[in-house]
């Protein structure tokens, strides 16, 4: 069965659950391209990496913080899929 729900209400939220990080973070030096490497859930480690990198190379002072967040779209109240999924245990 195929169900098309045009104009239905949807809710965008953060994906949560077992094994899903809150976010993935890394920092890239804009001077040389060095990369902190990616870490899950907390950006503090990559921020400290940037401070240490500048400590070793004082002319390197600009960085890009790259973050990935995991989002999910679910049917909102009034969307017919909401009741169908609840009935199916989704």
Order of alpha helices (4+ residues) and beta strands (2+ residues): beta-beta-beta-alpha-beta-beta-alpha
